[in-house]
Amino acid sequence: MKPKIHLSLIALFIAFTLYNCSSSNDPIEKPEEENPTPETLYFPPIGSDDWETYSLTELNWNEAALQPLLNLVEEKGSKAFIILKNGKIVVEWYSEDFSATENHTWNSAAKTLTAYTMGIAQKEGYLNIYDSSQDYLGANWSSMTDQQEKNITIWNHLTMTTGMDYNVENNSCTEPSDLLYKNEPSTYWYYHNASYRLNLDIITGATGIPFTDYFNEKLKNKIGMQGVWIPLGCFNLFYSTARSMARFGLLNLNNGIWDNTTILSDTEYLNAMTNTSQNLNKAYGYLWWLNGKDSFKLPQYEDDFSGKLIPDAPDDLIAGLGKSDQKVYVVTSKKLVVVRMGDDSGDTTFGPSSFDNELWIKINALTN
């Protein structure tokens, strides 16, 4: 199958001139070389499908490594795959049964959208993440005692440290009968979907605006994303195009600023969101996964694992990771955003999988 990749025209050669020496002792003045990958980020226009591109030649990337990367992407059941450098598209690939205009679920990668929206709500004064979540969910939102409810903060919901029982029949549902006490808040980390899901209700309760409307107004529309939240059973899933996921990654690459528009100015919150939020799982921020730590925990497991989350990925990588290998990676040091949507790669997990490292080995071969 022929990959669909954006490759711009071959880069122009940079002309240069050496100045003549007035004497053998005069220093030779060398011209400054133009940087082929300037640090200034590009932002695609809002309301347009236009998106500028880089060629592999312009970036001096390894063209021989492109096809092996795309072969892996295809073999692992992917539907869409995008690499941005400095905001411009370098690679854009779709499977034969998918396209740039089709929507796909983010699954739990959309948790990052919720964390971001929570930061906006706090900046606008609707809430403080150290408030009790009961302040916005109301009393008796669970089967816990009143005091047990009051002890759980919004911060606990953002960091997976509510202490609620994850051994219930369905730990993704938010009926009071599914929300039971197990541990004191902030003393135990477990990837508990019901605990996360309540963040949407907290934002609604705090702002007085339905979560989806607030999200659309404050985040989605401002950066030119499209997409929709769809309630499915116990879940509320976000569906969008791969390019919309890339837009969100680019917003995070630029620390909350889209072109000249600040979406979230609370740098303290942004920094806390994308760094270790607690010592129970060093690889977890506010609903974001973090690389480069010396240990991590995984969904569905209670144990600690030693080493980095994705050993061959850059240490400063942050990621939204969802079931069936929905992925948005952001790497500030390399000015990269990488998006992958599709079916699971063979590991049925709620977030990180072995495919993460396989993918980064191939990405490194291309970009290095």
C-alpha positions as CSV (number, residue, x, y, z in Angstrom):
1,M,0.0,0.0,0.0
2,K,1.3,3.4,-0.9
3,P,1.6,5.7,2.2
4,K,-0.1,9.1,2.1
5,I,2.6,11.4,3.3
6,H,3.0,15.2,3.0
7,L,6.5,15.8,1.6
8,S,7.2,19.4,0.4
9,L,9.5,20.4,-2.4
10,I,13.3,19.7,-2.1
11,A,14.9,22.4,0.0
12,L,16.8,25.2,-1.7
13,F,20.5,25.3,-1.3
14,I,21.8,28.1,0.9
15,A,24.1,30.4,-0.9
16,F,27.0,31.8,1.0
17,T,30.1,34.0,0.4
18,L,33.4,34.1,2.1
19,Y,35.0,37.5,2.5
20,N,38.4,38.1,1.0
21,C,41.2,38.4,3.5
22,S,43.1,41.7,3.5
23,S,46.1,39.9,4.9
24,S,47.2,36.4,5.9
25,N,46.7,37.4,9.5
26,D,43.2,38.6,9.2
27,P,40.5,36.2,10.5
28,I,38.1,34.7,7.9
29,E,34.6,35.7,8.6
30,K,32.2,32.7,8.1
31,P,28.6,33.4,7.2
32,E,25.9,32.3,9.5
33,E,24.0,29.2,8.3
34,E,20.3,29.4,8.2
35,N,18.6,27.1,10.7
36,P,16.5,24.6,8.7
37,T,14.3,23.9,11.8
38,P,13.7,27.3,13.5
39,E,12.4,27.3,17.0
40,T,9.4,29.4,16.1
41,L,6.3,27.2,16.1
42,Y,3.9,27.2,13.2
43,F,0.1,27.1,13.9
44,P,-2.4,26.0,11.2
45,P,-5.1,28.4,10.6
46,I,-8.5,28.0,12.3
47,G,-11.4,27.1,10.1
48,S,-9.1,25.8,7.3
49,D,-7.6,22.4,6.2
50,D,-4.4,24.2,5.2
51,W,-1.4,23.0,7.2
52,E,2.2,23.7,6.2
53,T,4.6,20.9,5.8
54,Y,8.3,20.0,6.1
55,S,10.1,17.5,3.9
56,L,12.4,15.0,5.3
57,T,15.2,16.6,3.3
58,E,14.6,20.0,4.9
59,L,15.0,18.5,8.4
60,N,17.9,16.2,7.5
61,W,15.9,13.3,8.7
62,N,16.8,9.7,7.7
63,E,14.6,9.0,4.7
64,A,15.5,5.3,4.7
65,A,13.8,5.0,8.1
66,L,10.5,6.3,7.0
67,Q,9.1,3.1,5.3
68,P,10.0,0.8,8.2
69,L,8.2,3.2,10.6
70,L,5.1,3.2,8.4
71,N,5.3,-0.6,8.0
72,L,5.1,-0.9,11.8
73,V,2.3,1.6,12.0
74,E,0.3,-0.3,9.5
75,E,1.1,-3.8,10.9
76,K,-0.1,-2.7,14.3
77,G,-3.7,-1.9,13.2
78,S,-3.3,1.9,13.0
79,K,-5.9,4.1,11.3
80,A,-4.0,7.4,11.4
81,F,-0.5,8.5,12.2
82,I,0.9,12.1,12.2
83,I,4.3,13.6,13.1
84,L,4.6,17.4,13.6
85,K,7.9,19.2,13.8
86,N,7.8,22.8,15.0
87,G,4.0,22.5,14.3
88,K,4.4,21.6,10.6
89,I,3.4,18.2,9.3
90,V,6.3,16.0,8.3
91,V,4.5,12.6,8.1
92,E,0.7,12.1,7.7
93,W,-0.5,8.5,7.0
94,Y,-4.0,6.9,6.9
95,S,-5.0,3.3,6.4
96,E,-7.0,2.4,3.3
97,D,-10.3,2.3,5.3
98,F,-9.8,5.6,7.1
99,S,-9.1,9.3,6.1
100,A,-8.1,12.7,7.3
101,T,-11.8,13.7,7.6
102,E,-13.0,10.8,9.7
103,N,-13.4,10.8,13.5
104,H,-12.0,8.2,15.8
105,T,-12.3,7.8,19.6
106,W,-9.5,9.1,21.8
107,N,-10.6,6.7,24.6
108,S,-8.6,7.6,27.7
109,A,-6.2,9.9,25.8
110,A,-9.1,12.4,26.2
111,K,-8.5,12.5,29.9
112,T,-5.9,15.1,29.0
113,L,-8.6,17.3,27.5
114,T,-10.5,17.2,30.8
115,A,-7.4,18.0,32.8
116,Y,-6.8,21.0,30.6
117,T,-10.4,22.2,30.9
118,M,-10.2,21.9,34.7
119,G,-7.2,24.2,34.6
120,I,-9.2,26.8,32.6
121,A,-12.1,26.6,35.1
122,Q,-9.7,27.2,38.0
123,K,-8.1,30.1,36.3
124,E,-11.5,31.7,35.7
125,G,-12.2,31.4,39.4
126,Y,-14.9,28.7,39.3
127,L,-13.1,26.3,41.5
128,N,-9.8,25.5,43.3
129,I,-8.5,22.0,42.7
130,Y,-7.8,21.6,46.4
131,D,-11.5,22.1,47.1
132,S,-13.5,19.1,48.2
133,S,-15.2,17.6,45.1
134,Q,-18.4,17.4,47.2
135,D,-18.6,21.2,46.9
136,Y,-19.5,20.7,43.2
137,L,-20.9,17.2,43.1
138,G,-23.3,17.8,46.0
139,A,-23.7,15.6,49.0
140,N,-24.3,11.8,48.7
141,W,-22.6,11.5,45.3
142,S,-21.2,8.2,46.6
143,S,-22.0,5.5,49.1
144,M,-19.3,6.8,51.4
145,T,-20.0,8.7,54.6
146,D,-20.3,12.5,54.5
147,Q,-16.9,13.0,56.0
148,Q,-15.3,10.5,53.6
149,E,-16.7,12.4,50.7
150,K,-15.6,15.7,52.1
151,N,-12.0,14.4,52.4
152,I,-11.7,13.8,48.6
153,T,-10.5,16.8,46.7
154,I,-10.6,17.6,43.0
155,W,-6.8,17.1,43.0
156,N,-7.4,13.5,44.1
157,H,-9.7,13.0,41.0
158,L,-7.0,14.5,38.7
159,T,-4.3,12.3,40.1
160,M,-6.1,9.0,40.6
161,T,-5.7,9.1,44.4
162,T,-9.3,9.3,45.6
163,G,-8.9,6.1,47.6
164,M,-12.2,4.8,46.3
165,D,-12.7,1.0,45.8
166,Y,-11.6,-0.1,42.3
167,N,-12.7,-3.7,43.0
168,V,-16.3,-3.1,42.5
169,E,-18.2,-4.9,39.7
170,N,-17.8,-1.9,37.3
171,N,-15.1,0.6,38.3
172,S,-15.9,2.9,35.4
173,C,-19.5,3.7,36.5
174,T,-20.4,6.7,38.7
175,E,-23.6,5.4,40.3
176,P,-23.3,5.9,44.1
177,S,-23.5,2.2,44.6
178,D,-20.3,1.9,42.6
179,L,-18.4,4.5,44.6
180,L,-17.2,3.0,47.8
181,Y,-14.4,3.8,50.4
182,K,-11.2,1.7,50.3
183,N,-8.3,3.9,51.2
184,E,-7.7,7.3,52.6
185,P,-7.4,9.9,49.9
186,S,-3.8,10.6,48.7
187,T,-2.4,7.4,50.2
188,Y,-2.9,5.0,47.2
189,W,-2.8,5.3,43.4
190,Y,-5.0,3.3,41.1
191,Y,-6.2,4.0,37.6
192,H,-9.8,4.3,38.4
193,N,-12.1,5.4,35.6
194,A,-15.1,6.3,37.7
195,S,-12.9,8.7,39.8
196,Y,-11.8,10.4,36.5
197,R,-15.2,10.5,35.0
198,L,-16.5,12.6,37.9
199,N,-14.2,15.5,36.8
200,L,-16.6,16.3,34.0
201,D,-19.5,16.6,36.5
202,I,-17.2,18.7,38.8
203,I,-16.6,21.2,36.0
204,T,-20.3,21.3,35.2
205,G,-21.2,21.9,38.9
206,A,-18.6,24.6,39.3
207,T,-19.3,26.6,36.1
208,G,-23.0,26.0,35.8
209,I,-22.4,25.2,32.2
210,P,-22.6,21.6,30.7
211,F,-19.1,20.3,30.4
212,T,-19.2,19.8,26.6
213,D,-20.4,23.4,26.1
214,Y,-17.7,24.8,28.4
215,F,-15.0,22.7,26.7
216,N,-16.1,23.7,23.2
217,E,-16.1,27.4,24.1
218,K,-12.9,27.6,26.1
219,L,-10.7,25.1,24.4
220,K,-11.9,23.2,21.3
221,N,-13.2,26.1,19.2
222,K,-10.3,28.4,20.1
223,I,-7.6,26.2,18.6
224,G,-9.7,25.0,15.6
225,M,-10.4,21.5,16.8
226,Q,-13.5,19.6,15.7
227,G,-15.0,16.6,17.5
228,V,-17.7,15.6,19.9
229,W,-18.2,14.0,23.3
230,I,-20.5,11.0,23.1
231,P,-21.9,9.2,26.2
232,L,-21.6,5.5,25.9
233,G,-22.7,3.5,28.9
234,C,-20.5,4.5,31.8
235,F,-18.1,6.4,29.6
236,N,-18.1,9.8,27.9
237,L,-15.8,9.4,24.9
238,F,-14.3,12.1,22.7
239,Y,-14.2,11.5,18.9
240,S,-12.3,13.7,16.4
241,T,-10.0,13.6,13.5
242,A,-6.3,12.9,13.9
243,R,-5.5,16.5,12.9
244,S,-7.6,17.8,15.8
245,M,-5.6,15.6,18.2
246,A,-2.5,17.0,16.7
247,R,-3.8,20.6,17.3
248,F,-4.2,19.8,21.0
249,G,-0.7,18.3,21.1
250,L,0.6,21.5,19.5
251,L,-1.2,23.7,22.1
252,N,0.6,21.7,24.9
253,L,3.9,22.0,23.0
254,N,3.6,25.7,23.3
255,N,2.6,25.7,27.0
256,G,-1.0,26.8,26.6
257,I,-0.7,29.4,23.9
258,W,-2.2,29.0,20.5
259,D,-0.3,31.3,18.1
260,N,-1.0,34.6,19.7
261,T,-3.9,33.5,21.8
262,T,-3.4,32.3,25.4
263,I,-5.8,29.5,26.1
264,L,-4.5,28.7,29.6
265,S,-2.3,31.3,31.3
266,D,-1.9,29.5,34.6
267,T,1.7,28.3,34.2
268,E,1.8,26.9,37.7
269,Y,-1.1,24.6,36.9
270,L,0.3,23.7,33.5
271,N,3.6,22.7,35.1
272,A,2.0,20.7,37.8
273,M,-0.3,18.9,35.2
274,T,2.7,17.7,33.2
275,N,5.1,16.7,36.0
276,T,4.9,14.1,38.8
277,S,1.8,15.0,40.8
278,Q,2.4,12.6,43.7
279,N,5.0,10.0,44.7
280,L,2.7,7.0,44.4
281,N,3.1,6.9,40.6
282,K,5.9,9.1,39.5
283,A,4.9,8.7,35.8
284,Y,1.6,10.4,36.3
285,G,0.7,14.1,36.4
286,Y,-2.9,15.5,36.1
287,L,-4.3,12.7,33.8
288,W,-1.1,12.9,31.7
289,W,1.5,10.1,31.5
290,L,5.1,11.1,32.0
291,N,8.3,9.5,30.7
292,G,11.8,9.7,32.2
293,K,10.9,8.7,35.7
294,D,12.6,5.8,37.6
295,S,9.4,3.9,38.2
296,F,5.7,3.8,37.2
297,K,2.4,2.1,37.7
298,L,0.1,0.8,35.0
299,P,-3.7,0.6,34.7
300,Q,-5.2,-2.7,36.0
301,Y,-2.1,-3.3,38.2
302,E,-1.3,-2.5,41.9
303,D,2.4,-3.1,41.6
304,D,5.2,-0.6,40.9
305,F,7.5,-1.2,37.9
306,S,11.0,0.0,37.8
307,G,12.5,2.0,35.0
308,K,11.1,4.5,32.5
309,L,7.6,4.2,31.1
310,I,8.9,4.3,27.5
311,P,12.6,3.5,27.7
312,D,13.5,4.5,24.1
313,A,11.4,7.7,24.1
314,P,12.8,11.1,25.1
315,D,12.8,11.7,28.9
316,D,10.7,14.8,28.7
317,L,7.9,13.1,26.7
318,I,4.4,13.6,28.0
319,A,1.5,11.6,26.6
320,G,-2.2,11.1,26.5
321,L,-2.7,7.4,26.2
322,G,-6.0,5.6,25.7
323,K,-7.3,2.1,25.3
324,S,-6.5,0.4,22.0
325,D,-3.4,2.5,21.6
326,Q,-4.8,5.9,21.1
327,K,-1.8,8.2,21.5
328,V,-0.8,11.8,21.5
329,Y,2.9,12.4,22.4
330,V,4.4,15.8,23.1
331,V,8.2,16.3,23.3
332,T,9.3,19.8,24.0
333,S,13.0,19.2,23.7
334,K,12.6,18.0,20.1
335,K,9.6,20.2,19.2
336,L,7.6,17.1,18.2
337,V,4.0,16.1,18.4
338,V,3.1,12.5,17.4
339,V,-0.4,11.2,17.0
340,R,-1.6,7.6,16.5
341,M,-5.2,6.4,16.3
342,G,-6.5,3.0,15.5
343,D,-7.2,-0.5,16.7
344,D,-5.1,-2.1,19.5
345,S,-1.6,-3.2,18.5
346,G,-2.0,-6.6,20.2
347,D,-1.9,-5.4,23.9
348,T,-5.4,-4.8,25.2
349,T,-4.6,-2.1,27.8
350,F,-6.2,1.1,29.1
351,G,-3.1,3.2,28.4
352,P,0.6,2.5,28.0
353,S,1.5,-0.6,26.0
354,S,4.6,-2.3,24.6
355,F,3.7,-0.6,21.2
356,D,4.9,2.7,22.7
357,N,8.5,1.7,22.8
358,E,8.4,-0.2,19.5
359,L,7.1,3.0,17.9
360,W,9.7,5.2,19.4
361,I,12.5,3.0,18.3
362,K,11.3,3.6,14.7
363,I,10.6,7.3,15.3
364,N,14.2,7.8,16.6
365,A,15.6,6.1,13.6
366,L,13.8,8.6,11.4
367,T,14.4,11.8,13.3
368,N,18.0,11.1,14.3
